Amino acid sequence: MVTDLFMVGTKRWRLQMAIGMLFHLLMTSSVWGNDHGLQVDPRSVEHGLVVSVDPIASRIGAQVLRDGGNAVDAAIATGFALSVTYPAAGNLGGGGFMMVRLARDSSVFAVDFRERAPEAAYATMFLDANGNIDQSKVNVGWLVVGVPGSPMGYWTVHQRCGKLDWSRLLEPAVQLAHRGFVVDSVLAASLKQQEKAFQRFPETARVYMKPNGQAYSAGERLQLPDLAATLRRIRDGGMEGFYRGVTARYLAEAMRANGGLVTEKDLISYQAKIRQPVIGSYHGYQIVSICPPSSGGTVLIEMLHALEGYDLHASGHNTPSTIHIMAEVMKRAYFDRAKYLGDPDFVNMPLSRLLSKGYVNQWRNTIGDMATPSSVLGAEILTGNESEETTHFSVIDSEGNMVATTTTLEGGYGAKVIAKGTGFLLNNEMHDFNVKPGFTDRSGKVGTAPNLIEPGKRMLSSQTPTLVLKGQEPFMVLGSPGGRTIINTVLQVILNVIEHQMPIQQAVDAPRVHHQWMPDRLMLESGVPNEILKALSGLGHNVRRRKRQGDCHAIWVDPETGRYFPGVDRRIRGAAVGW
């Protein structure tokens, strides 16, 4: 039985979304043609579906599907649209990962468009004269910017298996930026929160604040002419329009003027990489997820392999016993994450061992009725401060092509800087590296080095775009933002569907938990009852509350009917559009 799939938002949110969508349709109907037949937040559809954080972006992607594009085309159009309408995480100046399944031959592959350290980067670049982390450098500003990967990622996958013309996929984003769009209440609140940060950087303030220095309010129109010009260069020139020419010159000049490290050479040499995903299984389902330099897929599969040995269905959803087992497994997988994982072009990793069921089967012998202190598993390893501001979107088309894309600027609005003339925010991904080499904790153990800064290296990530297959056929597409919580969010949505037999929307809505080994804290979303918290405390867990975890946007395929059901996460906002 499928329950009500869609949460009812506030009246204000619905009104602002409606205003924005109406304005958007009126202003850009000539670009997309007739969109009759598209369904916003449908219960299910049979032809194609896009689920993202932003209703305008989801509609753009769905229109591409309706116009004959495949899931890859729709994902590209959605990604570029998010660079306009969701500047906190949608981007040109960041990076991410994409998982693709092609229906024609059931093949799967990963696209790694993670940002990369500039050639001038070095391991101690964020330390002060005393060898301590200089917080003024590591969070915002020009030094913390890595070489952007998003445009190259979309271009690379389009060259491999796109169907519609590249310019067709860029045009909606160009028009959105040029003509403007109505700011909704979510974006207005987000921009308001950034007022002081933007005021530190004149170009950023010029682009994203009104001439009077105030943030845009809900209902006002935001136009981004410089961003529109950059998007046109990408539309017309492909990667020559971003990594060379005018845009590259603007970026490099701003870097030189402000102490950044990214150069024209860094931009010209950047390449997205097609990689083999990591693959595991869980109770007969195939789990296909992202490979390093993201830790997400490896850690996810480790945890699923370990949890397969427990009867979670019998122990129940979010009961003390189930959460206890999950927390213990999370600790052990995240310890492996810190100890072993990094950029595969720089680090030798024991992936085959970590992904073997024999390896994680050993974990169960170390998990008892009481919580294991994280310090028992291993000494603390200093890791980067991974922000939770990311975004994910999921796409499936009528043929069964599947795309899961997670992309980010790292922190919300990235480094908060914009190169004059470009109109887009740059990432602050360099602080995803372990920025203090040779860190030694109280036990005298020295931290490992897989994620230390090196020139040209890609920083470790927790992004977890994931495909779930049943007998080689589509079953789920999902992913989430949330920094290190991402992996556990994806884990729990999968478990909710497979183990606890929840409809996809219920699986997404259900309250979540998180443990990442260090710090030794078990985090519970506010929806987990207090009696569960008390019971877990009695088992020795250091339990804390958090308001929300993640923002998962998922698609479930009914194996019997073949229809597509969206799971829209309203923890921030979200929208599914299909036909």
Secondary structure, 3 states (H helix, E strand, C coil): CCCCCCCCCCHHHHHHHHHHHHHHHHHHHHHHCCCCCCEECCCCECCCEEEECCHHHHHHHHHHHHCCCCHHHHHHHHHHHHHHHCCCCCCCECEEEEEEEECCCCEEEEEEECCECCCCCCCCCCECCCCCECHHHHCCCCCCCCECCHHHHHHHHHHHHCCCCHHHHHHHHHHHHHHCEECCHHHHHHHHHCHHHHHCCHHHHHHHCCCCCCCCCCCCEECCHHHHHHHHHHHHHHHHHCCCHHHHHHHHHHHHHHCCCCCHHHHHHCCCEEECCEEEEECCEEEEECCCCECHHHHHHHHHHHHCCCCHHHHCCCCHHHHHHHHHHHHHHHHHHHHHCCCCCCCCCCHHHHCCHHHHHHHHHHCCCCCCCHHHHCCCCCCCCCCCCEEEEEEECCCCCEEEEEEECCCCCCCCCECCCCCCEECCHHHHCECCCCCECCCCCECCCCCECCCCCECCECCCCEEEEECCEEEEEECCCCCCHHHHHHHHHHHHHHCCCCCHHHHHHCCCEECCCCCCCEEEECCCCHHHHHHHHHCCCCEEEECCCCCCCEEEECCCCCCEEEECCCCCCCEEEEC
